[in-house]
Amino acid sequence: MENSKEMRTWLDDMGLDHPLVIAGPCSAETEEQVLRIAHELKDTDVNYYRAGIWKPRTRPGMFEGVGAIGLKWLKKVKEETGLKTATEVANRAHVDLALENDVDLLWIGARSTVSPFIMQEIADALEGTDKIVLVKNPVNPDLALWLGGIERLYTAGIKNLGAIHRGFSTYEKTKYRNIPEWQLAIEFQNKFPDLPLINDPSHITGKRDMIFDVSQTALDLNFDGLMIETHFDPDNAWSDAAQQVTPAKLVQIMRDLKIRKETNSEADYNAKLSNLRAQIDILDNQLLEAMGKRMKVSDGIGELKKQKNVAVLQSNRWNQILGAMILEGESKGLSEEFILKMFKAIHQESINHQEKIVNG
C-alpha cells in the first residue's frame, strides 16, 4: 500500500459536509424491525444502514443472527428508503451471499481480523470487487495484524478500503467494554493518513450514555466517521442492548457533536490544536491510570512489610530506582530536573500509602 491516497476516493467522492455515519441495529431481528429503523433513519445524516446478519458469539446457544434471510430485508431497506446498506462478513460464504444481494459496504469483525487465514479467505472471495470494505481492529492491540489484514485485501485488488476502530479487549475491568487505546489508533493514522478511519463508540463503550463522549474524542482526533448501533427499542434488542441508542438519540448526538473541519488557516490551526490537545488528554488519563495501578502495587508492598515488620523506607532501593529513571528519562528527551521532581513526588505518595497500611 505504497500510495494509500487512491484508496480514499470512495470517501472523497461522497462529498460529505459531515463525518461519515453508519447506523442501524446490532442485529437484524425481524423484517419489521429492520424496515422500521431504516425508515426512522432515512431523512437523517446517516450514510449507510448497518445490520448484523451473522453474529459471532463468544459462547454457543446465544443468538447468532437470522442468517441469509436478513439480506432480503436489507434489499427492501434500499428499495424503500434509498439508504445504502452494510453488514459484517466472516467467511467466503458470507461474502458470496452479501455480493449476490448487493450489499454496498462490508466490514470484517475483530474476531476475523485476528486470523490471517480468515482474512486471506475473505480477500480471495472479494478479489476485484468495487464494494467498500472496512476492517475492524483485531481483538488484541496489535497494529501489525490490523494493517496486515488490510494489506491482504489491497493485494487482492480491493481499493475501496477503510478501517474501523472498535477498541481492544482486556482482562482488566474498566469503564469501557473495549479499551480504546487511542494511541494505537493515532499511530495507525500516522502510518496511513489517507486511509479512512471510522470509530465504533458502541463497541468501545458498551454503554449508550458514553457514546457521545467517545464520538467527540474520535472527531477531535480527525476520525473520518462513526458507526453507532441504533434500535427503536434498545432495551429489548436481541443482542448488545445496553450499547444501542434510539434514532432520535442518534440525531441528537450528531447535532451536538463539534465538527472541526474548516479549511481557512485560522480554523486549520484550531483543528490541529484540538487534535493535539485531545492526544494530551488521552495520555494524561493513561498516566493517571498507571499511577493508580502503581499505588495499588505499593499498597501490596506495604501489607507485606507490615506482616514482616520491615521499615517502609528502603534507601538503597530508592537510589537504584532514581538512577535508572534518570538514565531512561534522558533517552526519551526528559531532563534530570524533571525526572527528579516527578519520581520524588511518586516516591513520597508511595511512602504515604505504605505508612497508612503499616501504621494503620
VOGU-606508 format. One line per 8 residues: number of its first residue (from 0); their letters; for each residue z, x, y of C-alpha. Coordinates in nm, 2 decimals, decimal comma, m for minus. Layout:
BEGIN
NUM	A	Z X Y; ... $
// end
This chain:
BEGIN
0	MENSKEMR	0,00 0,00 0,00; m0,10 0,26 0,25; m0,22 0,01 0,51; 0,02 m0,28 0,50; m0,14 m0,44 0,81; m0,42 m0,60 0,61; m0,15 m0,80 0,42; m0,01 m0,95 0,74 $
8	TWLDDMGL	m0,33 m1,15 0,81; m0,22 m1,47 0,64; 0,07 m1,50 0,88; m0,12 m1,38 1,18; m0,40 m1,63 1,11; m0,15 m1,92 1,12; m0,10 m1,86 1,49; 0,26 m1,99 1,49 $
16	DHPLVIAG	0,47 m2,01 1,81; 0,78 m2,01 1,60; 0,91 m1,83 1,29; 0,76 m1,95 0,96; 0,97 m2,23 0,80; 0,96 m2,30 0,42; 1,18 m2,60 0,34; 1,24 m2,86 0,07 $
24	PCSAETEE	1,48 m2,93 m0,22; 1,62 m2,66 m0,45; 1,47 m2,86 m0,74; 1,21 m3,13 m0,78; 1,42 m3,41 m0,94; 1,20 m3,73 m0,93; 0,87 m3,82 m0,78; 1,05 m4,05 m0,53 $
32	QVLRIAHE	1,29 m3,77 m0,42; 1,01 m3,52 m0,37; 0,80 m3,75 m0,17; 1,09 m3,89 0,04; 1,20 m3,54 0,15; 0,84 m3,44 0,23; 0,78 m3,75 0,45; 1,10 m3,67 0,64 $
40	LKDTDVNY	0,98 m3,31 0,70; 0,61 m3,38 0,77; 0,65 m3,41 1,15; 0,88 m3,11 1,19; 0,81 m2,74 1,23; 0,81 m2,69 0,85; 0,50 m2,50 0,74; 0,54 m2,50 0,36 $
48	YRAGIWKP	0,72 m2,76 0,14; 0,91 m2,59 m0,13; 1,05 m2,74 m0,46; 1,17 m2,57 m0,77; 0,97 m2,69 m1,07; 1,11 m2,44 m1,33; 1,47 m2,33 m1,26; 1,60 m2,01 m1,42 $
56	RTRPGMFE	1,96 m2,09 m1,50; 2,24 m1,85 m1,59; 2,36 m2,04 m1,89; 2,18 m2,28 m2,14; 2,24 m2,65 m2,11; 2,21 m2,66 m1,73; 1,93 m2,84 m1,55; 1,62 m2,61 m1,58 $
64	GVGAIGLK	1,38 m2,81 m1,38; 1,14 m3,10 m1,45; 0,86 m2,87 m1,56; 0,48 m2,92 m1,51; 0,51 m3,29 m1,42; 0,66 m3,18 m1,09; 0,34 m3,01 m0,99; 0,17 m3,35 m0,98 $
72	WLKKVKEE	0,43 m3,46 m0,74; 0,36 m3,16 m0,52; m0,01 m3,26 m0,52; 0,09 m3,60 m0,39; 0,30 m3,43 m0,12; m0,01 m3,25 0,01; m0,22 m3,57 m0,01; 0,03 m3,79 0,16 $
80	TGLKTATE	0,18 m3,56 0,43; m0,07 m3,27 0,47; 0,22 m3,02 0,41; 0,12 m2,71 0,22; 0,33 m2,66 m0,10; 0,53 m2,38 m0,26; 0,71 m2,32 m0,58; 0,86 m2,04 m0,80 $
88	VANRAHVD	0,67 m1,89 m1,09; 0,83 m1,67 m1,36; 0,56 m1,61 m1,61; 0,19 m1,63 m1,68; 0,21 m2,00 m1,79; 0,38 m2,09 m1,47; 0,11 m1,91 m1,27; m0,18 m2,08 m1,45 $
96	LALENDVD	m0,03 m2,43 m1,40; 0,05 m2,37 m1,04; m0,30 m2,25 m0,97; m0,45 m2,54 m1,16; m0,25 m2,78 m0,93; m0,35 m2,59 m0,61; 0,00 m2,49 m0,50; m0,05 m2,29 m0,18 $
104	LLWIGARS	0,23 m2,04 m0,19; 0,40 m1,89 m0,49; 0,73 m1,70 m0,49; 0,88 m1,48 m0,76; 1,25 m1,51 m0,80; 1,52 m1,24 m0,81; 1,57 m1,26 m1,18; 1,19 m1,19 m1,23 $
112	TVSPFIMQ	1,17 m0,91 m0,97; 1,42 m0,72 m1,16; 1,19 m0,67 m1,46; 0,87 m0,46 m1,42; 0,74 m0,62 m1,74; 0,76 m0,97 m1,59; 0,62 m0,85 m1,26; 0,32 m0,69 m1,43 $
120	EIADALEG	0,26 m1,01 m1,64; 0,26 m1,22 m1,32; 0,04 m0,97 m1,13; m0,22 m0,98 m1,41; m0,22 m1,36 m1,41; m0,26 m1,37 m1,03; m0,52 m1,09 m1,01; m0,76 m1,15 m0,73 $
128	TDKIVLVK	m0,61 m1,48 m0,61; m0,61 m1,56 m0,23; m0,29 m1,75 m0,26; 0,02 m1,64 m0,07; 0,27 m1,46 m0,30; 0,62 m1,38 m0,19; 0,86 m1,16 m0,38; 1,23 m1,21 m0,37 $
136	NPVNPDLA	1,46 m0,91 m0,37; 1,60 m0,82 m0,72; 1,95 m0,94 m0,81; 2,09 m0,58 m0,75; 2,04 m0,39 m0,43; 1,75 m0,17 m0,55; 1,49 m0,12 m0,28; 1,25 0,07 m0,51 $
144	LWLGGIER	1,25 m0,21 m0,76; 1,17 m0,46 m0,48; 0,89 m0,25 m0,34; 0,76 m0,18 m0,69; 0,72 m0,54 m0,77; 0,52 m0,59 m0,45; 0,31 m0,29 m0,53; 0,22 m0,42 m0,87 $
152	LYTAGIKN	0,08 m0,74 m0,71; m0,11 m0,54 m0,44; m0,26 m0,32 m0,71; m0,39 m0,64 m0,88; m0,59 m0,72 m0,57; m0,34 m0,97 m0,42; m0,35 m0,91 m0,04; m0,16 m1,22 0,09 $
160	LGAIHRGF	0,18 m1,08 0,02; 0,53 m1,10 0,16; 0,89 m1,06 0,07; 1,20 m1,29 0,06; 1,54 m1,15 0,13; 1,79 m1,37 m0,06; 2,09 m1,14 m0,08; 2,24 m0,95 m0,37 $
168	STYEKTKY	2,48 m1,03 m0,65; 2,82 m0,86 m0,67; 3,13 m0,88 m0,88; 3,34 m0,89 m0,57; 3,44 m1,23 m0,42; 3,31 m1,25 m0,06; 3,23 m1,53 0,18; 2,87 m1,51 0,07 $
176	RNIPEWQL	2,72 m1,63 m0,26; 2,49 m1,33 m0,25; 2,58 m1,04 m0,01; 2,30 m1,00 0,25; 2,32 m0,61 0,25; 2,13 m0,63 0,58; 2,09 m0,25 0,59; 1,87 m0,27 0,29 $
184	AIEFQNKF	1,65 m0,54 0,45; 1,63 m0,32 0,76; 1,52 m0,02 0,55; 1,26 m0,25 0,39; 1,13 m0,34 0,74; 1,12 0,02 0,84; 0,91 0,12 0,54; 0,67 m0,18 0,57 $
192	PDLPLIND	0,70 m0,32 0,93; 0,38 m0,53 0,89; 0,47 m0,69 0,56; 0,61 m1,04 0,63; 0,98 m1,07 0,56; 1,14 m1,41 0,51; 1,51 m1,48 0,50; 1,67 m1,72 0,25 $
200	PSHITGKR	2,00 m1,82 0,40; 2,06 m2,09 0,14; 2,10 m1,84 m0,14; 2,27 m1,58 0,07; 2,55 m1,82 0,18; 2,57 m2,08 m0,09; 2,73 m2,30 0,18; 2,54 m2,52 0,42 $
208	DMIFDVSQ	2,78 m2,46 0,71; 2,70 m2,09 0,71; 2,32 m2,13 0,71; 2,28 m2,13 1,09; 2,47 m1,80 1,15; 2,28 m1,61 0,88; 1,95 m1,76 1,00; 2,03 m1,64 1,36 $
216	TALDLNFD	2,11 m1,29 1,24; 1,79 m1,28 1,04; 1,59 m1,38 1,35; 1,78 m1,12 1,56; 1,66 m0,86 1,31; 1,30 m0,97 1,35; 1,25 m1,15 1,02; 0,93 m1,35 1,02 $
224	GLMIETHF	1,07 m1,67 0,89; 1,32 m1,87 0,69; 1,34 m2,05 0,36; 1,60 m2,33 0,38; 1,68 m2,57 0,10; 1,67 m2,93 0,22; 1,76 m3,26 0,05; 1,81 m3,61 0,18 $
232	DPDNAWSD	2,14 m3,64 m0,03; 2,26 m3,28 m0,07; 2,59 m3,36 m0,23; 2,42 m3,53 m0,52; 2,14 m3,28 m0,57; 2,09 m3,18 m0,93; 2,12 m2,81 m0,85; 2,28 m2,59 m0,58 $
240	AAQQVTPA	2,42 m2,90 m0,40; 2,65 m2,70 m0,17; 2,38 m2,50 0,00; 2,13 m2,77 0,08; 2,10 m2,94 0,42; 1,96 m3,28 0,52; 1,62 m3,29 0,70; 1,80 m3,39 1,02 $
248	KLVQIMRD	2,03 m3,09 0,99; 1,74 m2,86 0,93; 1,57 m2,99 1,25; 1,89 m2,93 1,44; 1,92 m2,57 1,31; 1,57 m2,49 1,41; 1,63 m2,64 1,75; 1,95 m2,44 1,81 $
256	LKIRKETN	1,82 m2,10 1,69; 1,74 m1,85 1,96; 1,39 m1,71 1,91; 1,33 m1,37 2,08; 0,95 m1,32 2,05; 0,84 m1,30 2,41; 0,56 m1,04 2,49; 0,64 m0,93 2,85 $
264	SEADYNAK	0,80 m0,59 2,90; 1,15 m0,73 3,00; 1,16 m0,97 2,71; 1,04 m0,70 2,48; 1,33 m0,48 2,59; 1,58 m0,77 2,54; 1,43 m0,84 2,19; 1,47 m0,47 2,09 $
272	LSNLRAQI	1,82 m0,46 2,24; 1,92 m0,77 2,05; 1,78 m0,63 1,73; 1,98 m0,30 1,77; 2,29 m0,49 1,86; 2,26 m0,71 1,55; 2,23 m0,39 1,34; 2,55 m0,26 1,51 $
280	DILDNQLL	2,73 m0,59 1,44; 2,64 m0,57 1,08; 2,75 m0,21 1,05; 3,08 m0,29 1,23; 3,16 m0,57 0,98; 3,08 m0,33 0,69; 3,32 m0,08 0,84; 3,60 m0,34 0,86 $
288	EAMGKRMK	3,53 m0,45 0,51; 3,55 m0,08 0,39; 3,87 m0,03 0,59; 4,03 m0,34 0,43; 3,94 m0,21 0,09; 4,08 0,13 0,17; 4,41 m0,01 0,28; 4,44 m0,21 m0,05 $
296	VSDGIGEL	4,40 0,12 m0,23; 4,67 0,27 0,00; 4,89 m0,03 m0,10; 4,84 0,07 m0,46; 4,94 0,43 m0,39; 5,25 0,30 m0,21; 5,35 0,09 m0,51; 5,31 0,40 m0,74 $
304	KKQKNVAV	5,51 0,62 m0,50; 5,79 0,36 m0,49; 5,81 0,35 m0,86; 5,83 0,72 m0,89; 6,04 0,78 m0,58; 5,79 1,00 m0,42; 5,76 1,07 m0,04; 5,50 0,88 0,15 $
312	LQSNRWNQ	5,36 1,17 0,34; 5,18 1,44 0,14; 5,08 1,70 0,39; 4,86 1,92 0,17; 4,66 1,63 0,05; 4,61 1,51 0,41; 4,49 1,85 0,53; 4,24 1,87 0,25 $
320	ILGAMILE	4,10 1,53 0,34; 4,08 1,61 0,71; 3,90 1,94 0,65; 3,65 1,78 0,41; 3,58 1,49 0,65; 3,52 1,72 0,95; 3,25 1,91 0,75; 3,10 1,58 0,62 $
328	GESKGLSE	3,10 1,43 0,97; 2,93 1,73 1,12; 2,65 1,70 0,87; 2,60 1,34 1,00; 2,60 1,44 1,36; 2,96 1,34 1,44; 3,18 1,56 1,65; 3,50 1,72 1,52 $
336	EFILKMFK	3,69 1,55 1,80; 3,57 1,20 1,69; 3,65 1,27 1,32; 4,00 1,39 1,40; 4,07 1,08 1,61; 3,93 0,84 1,36; 4,09 0,98 1,05; 4,42 1,03 1,22 $
344	AIHQESIN	4,42 0,66 1,30; 4,32 0,57 0,95; 4,58 0,80 0,80; 4,85 0,65 1,02; 4,75 0,30 0,92; 4,77 0,41 0,55; 5,12 0,56 0,61; 5,23 0,23 0,77 $
352	HQEKIVNG	5,11 0,03 0,47; 5,28 0,26 0,22; 5,61 0,28 0,42; 5,63 m0,10 0,42; 5,59 m0,10 0,04; 5,82 0,19 m0,03; 6,10 0,07 0,21; 6,04 m0,30 0,15 $
// end
